């Protein structure tokens, strides 16, 4: 994680399953609550696999940021992850940035 000004970027990697999502949630939420960023970018560039736990990770962070006045965007998603996010309707509520997301 890196914060520059009001933007917190979180680089995700490996497999995001139930176990990994729980650990990620705790770390990301702690940082959001401590730093109160205006914008959080979840970068999925290093993610090799994601199940529905990843969708929950995204939606939960959006809810948390909504309560703090911040916004969330997803970037760097691979084609398979982008497809999953589109099928779940995430792209209609959270900006997806990056070429594979289109």
C-alpha positions in Angstrom: 0.0 0.0 0.0 1.1 3.5 -0.8 -0.5 6.8 -0.1 0.2 9.9 -2.1 -1.8 12.8 -1.0 -5.4 11.9 -0.7 -5.0 8.7 -2.8 -4.3 5.3 -1.3 -3.1 2.6 -3.8 -3.3 -1.0 -2.8 -1.4 -3.5 -5.0 -2.9 -6.9 -4.8 -1.3 -10.1 -5.9 -1.5 -13.9 -6.0 -4.8 -15.7 -5.3 -7.7 -13.9 -3.7 -9.8 -16.6 -2.0 -11.7 -16.6 1.3 -8.6 -16.9 3.4 -6.6 -14.2 1.6 -9.6 -11.9 1.4 -10.0 -11.9 5.1 -6.4 -10.9 5.6 -6.6 -8.2 2.9 -9.8 -6.8 4.4 -8.2 -6.3 7.8 -5.1 -4.6 6.5 -6.9 -2.4 4.0 -9.6 -1.3 6.4 -7.0 -0.4 9.1 -5.1 1.7 6.6 -8.3 3.4 5.4 -9.5 4.2 8.9 -6.1 5.5 10.0 -5.3 7.6 6.9 -8.9 8.5 5.7 -8.0 8.8 2.0 -10.4 10.5 -0.4 -9.8 7.8 -3.0 -8.6 4.2 -2.9 -7.3 2.4 -6.0 -7.3 -1.4 -5.8 -4.7 -2.6 -8.3 -5.4 -6.2 -9.4 -2.3 -6.3 -11.7 -0.7 -9.1 -9.7 -3.8 -11.2 -9.1 -3.6 -14.7 -10.7 -6.9 -16.0 -9.4 -10.0 -14.6 -7.7 -13.2 -16.1 -6.5 -16.4 -14.4 -5.2 -14.4 -13.4 -2.0 -12.7 -10.8 -4.2 -16.0 -9.3 -5.1 -16.9 -9.1 -1.4 -13.5 -7.5 -0.8 -14.3 -4.8 -3.4 -17.9 -4.1 -2.2 -16.9 -4.0 1.4 -14.2 -1.4 0.8 -16.7 0.6 -1.2 -19.1 0.5 1.7 -16.4 1.5 4.2 -15.3 4.4 1.9 -18.8 5.5 1.5 -19.1 5.9 5.2 -15.9 8.0 5.3 -16.7 10.2 2.3 -14.1 8.5 0.0 -14.4 6.7 -3.4 -13.1 3.5 -4.7 -11.8 2.4 -8.2 -10.4 -0.9 -9.5 -7.5 -0.9 -11.9 -5.1 -3.3 -13.6 -7.5 -6.2 -13.8 -6.8 -9.2 -16.1 -9.4 -10.2 -18.7 -10.7 -13.1 -16.6 -11.1 -10.9 -13.5 -12.7 -8.1 -15.5 -15.2 -10.6 -16.9 -16.1 -11.8 -13.4 -16.5 -8.2 -12.2 -18.7 -7.4 -15.2 -20.9 -10.5 -14.7 -21.3 -9.5 -11.0 -22.3 -5.9 -12.1 -19.3 -4.4 -10.3 -18.4 -2.3 -13.3 -21.8 -0.5 -13.0 -21.1 0.8 -9.5 -17.3 1.0 -9.2 -15.0 2.5 -11.9 -12.8 -0.1 -13.6 -9.7 1.5 -15.0 -7.2 -0.2 -17.3 -7.3 -1.8 -20.8 -8.5 -5.3 -19.8 -11.4 -3.7 -17.9 -13.0 -2.3 -21.0 
